[in-house]
């Protein structure tokens, strides 16, 4: 993924051939769509030790012969460097209705050098896959080799930038490295395939939004090679690629054997703008062969990435980052309903939301375009908190899980609303007779209308720029829904009754009409609902959002099993938690999150989170008489709705107090700028050739940092010569990503600082972020040179903050564009300069290759908690000195969060925005991000539990780079509580 991809205003995709995969990977015909009737949804996926078949037809995936709609959320384990918290996010996704998680696997995160692959610690892919299986989520795996993902070099390891092969082609040198990577990944994945019963990996992606060579033999050969390699490694689940847009690229049969064997799905990505009208991209669209899913009519509609927010770039550029609150505002719950429900109404049955949890691009992981936070405006924020966007995801996810009719839909006869401002999509299940109507309002006004064509003469209200899904003819347990004016959320049987939940906006007046040939006996359990019976139909109405849940129990209508109707607005619906157990389904109402439910004897043991005082209500299988919550008994009574109702509320959470950050120590951190600094163990920069896409200036040595093995973070140069005392100026050409920086000193005297200007969009597209920093020597330095000895030694010291490699989204090898110095020229002299270079040394074996750059303090371990800073000077904040260079600050603090409390802690940096400095943040040795005071927009940095010790001592180190033009910083530095809940998951220190 990349900026240019997501600025498309009309992205979409396609599909493929219908075959089933057996556990051995051999293709077998899935039969026609008519031979697969809609039945109960597949069970919760587990590593159950049994072989499974995964196939598909044009409607949906087929898992062991049952239809499966995929409702997936994207998260990246590498953006949450605390394995304990992987479980937290996965459990939250599962509880909120997702049945799958989609994950990139970043090559650069696992490979510090050619032939070296590390899958331990925070890189433990097998642990993540096991956790997903234990949580009950399918996995959509996306290991590239190229992933984009707004990460450095699009996920390529730093060392690949200095290799000969042309990336993303069939170049044999490149493919040799790809073989190494895929062999390492697939050895783990093959053990966790759902087909083998040893995990829940259901789908596997090769490459990522690859469109540069789609019509060229080299591109087709490359994709065919990847396909055959993955199959040879034992990956027998369906494979797919994500088309950058609705282009019809890489449909079945478009390369090698990829489609001919019927084991290839076509998918396309979509990132529509909030102000556009949702397009018809699915099977029911009108785009023809390249109009979305219609490009592959024999495979199900598949969107591997659909916008769950938007990445935010640095401020102060043509990107103009505004912070993730803006992304969450413009792509809110109403945006989700308009676009996601339109996708469903167009036959998209494999739907992945990118991102659902964004996380943190810590260390030197982020691509140049983005800053540290990758919150993305997602449904779960960077601090793992639920946001209002989850209301939509929760309701749709639970609906798809509990109403299997949605897995097989055809376009129904045209239906028009009485008010033409409402666009209506009519879909019908040919096997069950259920009908679904999507009502979408693209206007700026709330619209209330009837659907006379569908026999619905009760007004349905759709807010401005919003949508609503309603159903008719739908089986709800042992009864049939005639129609409803609000969205069904779930239908299940718990104990001796059927339960149906309907949800909508606060203030909606819900009407549910049930087919009841015999007059029933309704029982109003809350004061708001009302009902009437007429000609074999029961009409139940209830306002939403008045007193939380509204309940109506229906008996004695010729059906032995009672029915419980529950009505909820958005805020109430996200506190309803269905859960499957071996003894049957249950429904829990009240807490902020239900993580698990285990039945032992007559007791149901619940675990989850609370954020405030809340009630607890449980509808469960027969024989359940007792309840525990997080291990403690909860006294209950039987309610009129057949639930176990807690006699007193569950406690909320006591928000922990956070300490002030004081006791700072400081030390200057750029001794490399001094002429007598010992650089004898540095690498000599004297190469004459390079594999970079950046040409080497004539008569100059190769100065590119990657050519000398320095791939991440800051890099230092020292150029030494004798004589040439008439030098008047020096020009330093350099290349970085956006917001890159260069500082220079001559003989210890500061020459100045230069910031990489923002290039035009074309140069940015090509990854050519280059500039020339010209420095006139100050008169005092010229005089010093003139009056010096003829053979006096001179040293030019240069620090370059690189800001990482281009993402190469267009397969132009731009990830190989030079980083660091590219050329040095002088006016007034032509010294023969001997160059030495120094960057990050040995990669951190725990934190990985992207944790550290080449600052002196990093090389000396000043960022590590065990470093002895007893001889550093005491310092107070805010700091206000004015100097060019690097200054380090360190302090310790202790947290004492109560056991059983999940507290998410952040670090806030704030100052006068006119001050020009930046800060690299290290917590307990972990590089958790970069703050640029005069650029922004990020001021708050999440400190993940496990890295931050919530019950213990912590060390915070700040490496401050200041350009000397303004007073430096840091200014205000403080801790902040980003969220707290009673519950959570056990967290091990990283």
Buried (B, 14 or more C-beta within 10 A) or exposed (E): BBBBBBEBEBBBBBBBBBBBBBBEBEBEEBBEBEEBBBEEBBEBBBBBEEBBBBBBBBBBBBBBBBBBBBBBBBBBBBBBBBBBBBBBBBBBBBBBBBBBBBBBBBBBBBBBEEEBBBBEBBBBBBBBBBBBBBBBBBBBBBBBBBBBBBBBBBBBBBBBBBBEBBBBBBBEEBBEBBBBBBEBBBBBBBBBBBBBBBBBBBBBBBBBBBBBBBEEEBBBBBBBBBBEBBBEBBBBBBBBBBBBBBBBBBBBBBBBEBBEBBBBBBBBBBBBBBEEEBBBBBBBBEBEEBBBBBBBBBBBBBBBBBBBBBBBBBBBBEBEBBBBEBBBEBBBBBBBBBBBBBBBBBBBBBBBBBBBBBBBBBBBBBBBBBBBBBBBBBBBBBBBBBBEBBBBBBBBBBBBBBBBBBBBBBBBEEBBBBBEBBBBBBBBBBBBEBBBBBBBBBBEEBBEBBBEBBEBEBBBBBBEBBBBBBBBBBBBBBBBBBBBBBBBBBBBBBBEBBBBBBBBBEEBBBBBBBBBEEEBEBBBBBEBBBBEBEEEBBBBBBBBBBEBBBBBBBBEBEBEBBBBBBBBBBEBBBBBBBBBBEBBBBBBBBBBBBBBBBBEEEBBBBBBBBBEEBBBBBBBBEEBEBBBBBEEEBEBEEBEBBBBBBEEBBEBBEBBEBEEBEEBBBBBBBBBBEBEBEBEEBBEBEEEEBBBBBEBBEEBBBBBBBBBBBBBBBBBBBBBBBBBBEBEBBEBBBBBBBBBBBBBBBBEBBBBBBBBEBBEEEEBBBBBBBBEBBBEBBEEBBEBBEEBEEEBEBBBBBBBBBBBBBBBBBBBBBBBBBBBBBBBBBBBBEBEBBBBBBBBEEBBEEBBBBBBBBBBBBBBEBBBBEBEBEEBEEBEBBBBEEBBBBBBBBBBBEBEBEEEBBBBBBBBBBBEEEBBBBBBBBBBBBBBBBBBBBBBBBBBBBBBBBBBBBBEEBBBBBBBBBBBBBBBBBBEBBBBBBBBBBBBBEBEBB
